[in-house]
Amino acid sequence: MDAARGQCARGFRAPWFHATITNAFAKPTYVKCEATAWGRESEALFHAALPTIVVAPPAGVFLDRHRSRQLDWFFDTDNLPQALGHQHDVVSYTAWCEPWRNPPI
């Protein structure tokens, strides 16, 4: 819990996201995902990789066929400065995932 508190405290000024990642038909695999954050005027605010390794170490999200995983996390503004200042601006995200053939494990 102490490690989680420290991580979550870093997200105080960061944009958070909720993602549902589904492996609809691929063989069991790790996935890597990208997302674009959109503002009120339909403008792209920033583009980034979803930080799946942080929420599912050591290699990110692994999904069996026909399985889903939900993630609630934030974009770390220390590593993604373009997200800084957008914690209240994001209206929606679009995201896409693909199999990660060589995850860092």
C-alpha positions as CSV (number, residue, x, y, z in Angstrom):
1,M,0.0,0.0,0.0
2,D,2.8,2.4,0.8
3,A,4.2,2.0,-2.7
4,A,0.8,2.5,-4.2
5,R,0.3,5.7,-2.2
6,G,3.5,7.1,-3.4
7,Q,2.7,6.4,-7.0
8,C,-0.8,7.8,-6.8
9,A,0.4,11.0,-5.1
10,R,2.5,11.6,-8.2
11,G,-0.7,11.5,-10.2
12,F,-2.3,14.5,-8.3
13,R,-1.7,16.9,-11.2
14,A,-1.7,14.4,-14.0
15,P,-4.5,13.4,-16.5
16,W,-6.0,10.0,-15.4
17,F,-7.6,7.4,-17.7
18,H,-9.8,4.4,-17.5
19,A,-9.1,1.8,-20.1
20,T,-10.7,-1.6,-20.9
21,I,-8.3,-3.7,-23.0
22,T,-9.8,-6.7,-24.7
23,N,-8.1,-9.6,-26.6
24,A,-11.0,-10.4,-28.9
25,F,-9.4,-13.1,-31.0
26,A,-5.6,-13.1,-30.9
27,K,-3.6,-15.8,-29.3
28,P,-2.6,-15.1,-25.6
29,T,-0.2,-12.2,-25.7
30,Y,1.2,-9.1,-23.9
31,V,-0.2,-5.9,-25.4
32,K,1.2,-2.5,-25.9
33,C,-1.2,0.4,-26.3
34,E,-1.1,4.0,-27.5
35,A,-3.7,6.7,-26.8
36,T,-4.6,10.3,-27.9
37,A,-6.2,12.6,-25.4
38,W,-8.9,14.9,-26.7
39,G,-10.0,18.3,-25.4
40,R,-13.4,20.1,-25.3
41,E,-12.9,21.6,-28.7
42,S,-12.1,18.2,-30.3
43,E,-8.4,19.2,-30.3
44,A,-5.7,16.6,-29.7
45,L,-4.0,17.5,-26.4
46,F,-1.2,14.8,-26.3
47,H,-0.4,11.4,-27.6
48,A,1.3,8.7,-25.5
49,A,1.8,5.0,-24.8
50,L,-0.5,3.7,-22.0
51,P,1.8,3.0,-19.0
52,T,0.9,-0.7,-18.8
53,I,4.2,-1.7,-17.3
54,V,3.7,0.5,-14.3
55,V,0.3,-1.1,-13.5
56,A,1.3,-4.6,-14.5
57,P,5.0,-5.2,-13.9
58,P,7.3,-6.5,-15.1
59,A,6.1,-6.7,-18.7
60,G,2.7,-5.0,-18.9
61,V,-0.7,-6.4,-19.6
62,F,-1.0,-10.1,-20.6
63,L,-4.3,-11.2,-22.0
64,D,-5.6,-14.6,-22.9
65,R,-7.9,-14.9,-25.9
66,H,-11.4,-13.5,-25.2
67,R,-10.3,-11.8,-22.0
68,S,-10.4,-8.1,-20.8
69,R,-8.5,-6.1,-18.3
70,Q,-9.5,-2.7,-16.9
71,L,-6.9,-0.1,-15.9
72,D,-7.3,3.1,-14.0
73,W,-4.0,5.1,-13.9
74,F,-2.4,8.4,-14.9
75,F,0.0,9.7,-17.4
76,D,3.2,10.5,-15.6
77,T,4.0,14.1,-16.4
78,D,7.6,13.7,-15.3
79,N,8.1,11.3,-18.3
80,L,5.5,12.9,-20.5
81,P,5.8,16.7,-20.2
82,Q,3.2,17.3,-22.9
83,A,0.5,16.0,-20.5
84,L,1.4,18.5,-17.9
85,G,-1.4,21.0,-17.2
86,H,-4.1,18.8,-18.9
87,Q,-5.4,17.1,-15.8
88,H,-8.8,18.8,-16.2
89,D,-8.8,19.3,-19.9
90,V,-9.2,15.7,-21.2
91,V,-12.7,14.9,-22.4
92,S,-12.0,11.6,-24.0
93,Y,-9.3,9.3,-25.2
94,T,-9.0,7.2,-28.3
95,A,-6.7,4.2,-28.0
96,W,-5.4,1.2,-29.9
97,C,-3.4,-1.8,-28.9
98,E,-1.4,-4.5,-30.6
99,P,0.4,-7.7,-29.6
100,W,3.7,-7.0,-28.0
101,R,6.0,-9.7,-29.4
102,N,9.1,-8.8,-27.3
103,P,8.0,-7.4,-23.9
104,P,10.8,-6.3,-21.6
105,I,11.0,-9.4,-19.4
